[in-house]
């Protein structure tokens, strides 16, 4: 009788519930199979905090943002005894496989547990779209849509006032959301960590644009960009995985641009609004496919792999692939965005 466990760890992401539903429904297609949900990410695994999942538990959750299991940024190797307590819960619940839905930090811990002998399968998730080994991550599409809607709205108020608006989006050390939302929203400049930028050049673009009669400019900034030489970001607090807590770099960029251009410049930091709420149709479908595929791989007895999107397919790739790198925006994609600046 296969018993499959599932947990969500790290920051949440639209589509998590669709994956949980996919895992549950696919697993229960097998007679006698069971699904155990682990609450609050690794923390619940370490503490043995579990709930049974069945068709009723996952009814009506496809559309819901967040995760019905809860999540945390607790890492078993940093905040616990690593393998021991995780293995205990897996054994006590008779789990044949644990499906771990998480971002790069979570997948790294999953890989370590897998290398120590635990039966683990990863499902990559993040709005940042920066996980290596997969073409795309669920949650990204929703975040881009939210950011694009925000840019559309900000453009109209900026135009009324002949202003520049700096829109800051999430993405940690990569500029996927900024680049996609910038293209979709017709941004006049996009600053991302992968591409060095020059604020003098950005200011020139803005001045030229307004000289030609346009009454607003939108500058999209990825939260992870560095400031120009001579300026320093305030020291960031760390999250439980040891990552910098980002957000707010745009305030300094906006001040510099206002001084350079003479145009009133305002800031909108979109923050967690990009992560909350209902997933887009695209993310609901992708997350469902990933959940169904992960359960299928688990039932087939696979371990140490991650579900990955490769073209039209969902395939199993070694979890190492996800942990080998953090995927950045390809130069050609950024060049496409840059062709429309100004
Ligand atoms: O990794 C996803 C992400 O939303 C990043 O874009 C962002 O920097 C970070 O998580 C925010 O995390 P928290 O919810 O801990 O503030």
Boltz pocket constraint, residues with backbone or C-beta under 6 A from the ligand:
constraints:
  - pocket:
      binder: B
      contacts: [[A, 11], [A, 12], [A, 103], [A, 126], [A, 127], [A, 128], [A, 170], [A, 171], [A, 172], [A, 223], [A, 239], [A, 244], [A, 245], [A, 246], [A, 275]]
      max_distance: 6.0
